Amino acid sequence: MSTKPSLVKVGVIGSSHGIKGFIKVFTEGDTLLSAKPPFTCTVEDASGNQSTIQIDEVKPNGSHFLVKLKGFETPETVIKYRGFSLLWKREDLPKPTDGEIYTEDLVGLVAISKETSQSLHYIVTQVIDNPAHPILELKPKNGEGETVLIPFLNRFVGDWNLESKTLEIIGWEQWIEV
C-alpha cells in the first residue's frame, strides 16, 4: 500500500510576469484563493519529475493568477517552472460543489451509453488538458481495440456517477466510426 499522498492537478504554470519574479498560473476555478500564503505544494514537469515549492504570494490577474515563489526574485530564475503542473494534496482541496468534479475523479469510470444506459466496454484512462476544453481518453476494458478521444463537453458527455463508477457518453456511434 502506497503512503504517497494523492495529488490532484490544480493548474499549469505559464510564463514569467514583470521583473520581480512573478509567474502566471492558469487554473480552472479559484482553488488558489482558498489557500493562505505562504504554503507548500508540488510541481511536476512533463516527464513526471516532482519537486516541492513554496508559494509566498497569490494575486488574481484576469483569467489567471500571479504567483510569487520563495527564493525566486527575477523572471530568469522563475521561468524554469514554465509548463509544470501545479499539484495539491487531495485532502487540502476545497470540496467540489454540486455538479462539479475534479477531472482526476473521471479516470477509471466505465463509459455507458446515454441513450441505452448499456456499458460501452470502454474505460476513462486519462483526462488530457487542452486549451479549449479537457479531452477524455477512453480505452477498451479488455485492452483490445482503438483508443477513443472525446471532448469533455455537455453535448458529448452526460452525467457521471462516482458510486457506480459510470460516465454517460452521448452519441457513442459517432466516436467509433472509422
C-alpha positions in Angstrom: 0.0 0.0 0.0 1.4 3.4 -1.0 1.9 6.1 1.6 2.4 8.7 -1.1 -0.4 11.4 -0.8 -2.9 11.6 -3.6 -2.1 14.6 -5.7 -4.5 16.5 -7.9 -3.5 18.8 -10.7 -5.0 22.3 -10.0 -3.1 24.4 -12.5 -0.4 24.9 -15.1 2.5 27.3 -14.7 2.9 29.7 -17.6 5.4 32.4 -18.4 7.0 34.9 -16.1 5.4 38.3 -15.4 7.1 41.5 -14.7 10.6 41.9 -13.3 10.1 40.8 -9.7 9.9 37.1 -10.2 6.1 36.5 -10.5 4.9 33.7 -12.7 1.5 33.1 -14.3 -0.6 30.2 -13.1 -3.6 29.0 -15.1 -6.3 27.2 -13.2 -9.9 26.0 -13.7 -11.5 27.7 -10.8 -10.4 29.7 -7.8 -8.6 26.9 -5.9 -5.5 29.1 -5.3 -7.6 31.7 -3.5 -8.6 29.1 -0.9 -5.1 28.8 0.5 -3.4 31.4 2.6 0.3 32.1 1.6 2.8 31.0 2.4 2.1 27.4 1.6 3.9 24.5 0.1 2.8 22.5 -2.9 4.2 20.1 -5.5 5.1 20.8 -9.1 5.6 18.2 -11.9 7.4 18.5 -15.2 6.3 16.8 -18.4 8.4 13.7 -17.6 6.7 13.2 -14.2 9.6 14.5 -12.1 8.2 16.2 -9.0 9.6 18.8 -6.6 8.3 21.0 -3.9 7.9 24.8 -4.0 6.7 27.4 -1.5 4.2 30.0 -2.7 4.6 33.3 -0.9 2.0 35.4 -2.7 -1.0 34.8 -5.0 -2.8 37.6 -6.9 -5.8 37.2 -9.3 -4.9 38.7 -12.6 -7.7 38.4 -15.2 -8.0 34.8 -16.4 -5.0 33.6 -14.4 -3.1 34.2 -11.2 0.2 35.8 -10.5 2.3 33.7 -8.1 5.5 34.6 -6.2 7.7 31.6 -5.4 10.1 31.7 -2.4 13.7 32.2 -3.4 12.9 33.3 -7.0 13.3 37.0 -7.5 13.8 37.5 -11.3 12.0 36.4 -14.4 15.1 34.4 -15.4 15.1 32.3 -12.3 11.3 31.5 -12.1 11.0 30.5 -15.8 12.4 27.1 -15.1 8.9 26.0 -13.9 7.2 27.1 -17.1 4.9 24.3 -18.3 5.0 22.5 -15.0 1.7 21.2 -13.4 0.8 22.5 -10.0 -0.3 19.7 -7.7 -2.1 19.7 -4.3 -2.8 17.0 -1.9 -6.4 15.9 -2.3 -7.2 16.4 1.3 -6.1 20.1 1.1 -8.5 20.9 -1.8 -11.9 22.5 -1.3 -14.8 20.1 -1.7 -16.4 20.4 -5.1 -19.9 21.8 -5.1 -22.9 20.0 -6.6 -22.4 19.4 -10.3 -18.6 19.8 -10.0 -15.9 17.2 -10.1 -12.1 17.1 -10.1 -11.2 15.7 -13.5 -8.9 13.1 -11.9 -12.1 11.5 -10.5 -13.2 10.6 -14.0 -10.3 8.3 -14.5 -11.4 4.7 -14.1 -15.1 5.4 -14.8 -16.8 3.0 -17.2 -18.4 4.5 -20.3 -22.1 3.9 -20.7 -24.5 4.9 -23.5 -26.6 7.9 -22.5 -29.3 6.7 -24.9 -29.5 3.0 -23.7 -27.6 3.0 -20.3 -25.7 0.0 -21.5 -22.0 -0.4 -21.0 -19.8 0.5 -23.9 -16.9 -1.6 -22.6 -14.6 1.3 -22.5 -13.0 2.9 -19.5 -11.7 6.5 -19.0 -7.9 6.2 -18.8 -6.8 9.8 -18.9 -8.1 13.4 -18.9 -6.0 15.4 -21.4 -5.5 19.1 -20.9 -6.5 21.1 -23.9 -6.7 24.9 -24.2 -10.3 24.8 -25.3 -11.6 22.0 -23.0 -10.4 18.8 -21.5 -10.4 15.7 -23.6 -11.3 12.2 -22.3 -9.2 9.3 -23.4 -11.1 6.0 -23.4 -9.6 2.6 -23.9 -11.4 -0.8 -24.2 -11.8 -2.6 -20.9 -10.4 -5.8 -22.4 -7.3 -4.0 -23.8 -8.2 -4.8 -27.4 -9.3 -2.1 -29.8 -8.8 1.5 -30.6 -8.4 4.4 -28.2 -11.2 6.9 -28.4 -10.8 10.7 -27.6 -14.0 12.6 -26.6 -14.2 16.3 -25.8 -15.4 16.8 -22.3 -18.4 18.9 -23.3 -22.1 18.7 -22.3 -23.1 17.8 -25.9 -20.8 14.7 -25.8 -20.7 13.7 -22.2 -23.7 13.3 -19.9 -23.8 12.6 -16.2 -21.2 10.8 -14.1 -21.8 8.6 -11.1 -18.8 8.1 -8.8 -20.6 5.5 -6.7 -21.5 3.2 -9.7 -18.3 4.3 -11.5 -20.0 5.2 -14.7 -19.9 8.1 -17.2 -22.6 8.7 -19.8 -21.4 9.2 -23.4 -23.8 10.9 -25.8 -24.0 9.6 -29.4 -21.3 6.9 -28.9 -21.6 5.7 -32.5 -20.0 8.9 -33.8 -16.9 8.2 -31.8 -16.2 4.7 -33.0 -16.9 5.3 -36.8 -13.9 4.6 -39.0 
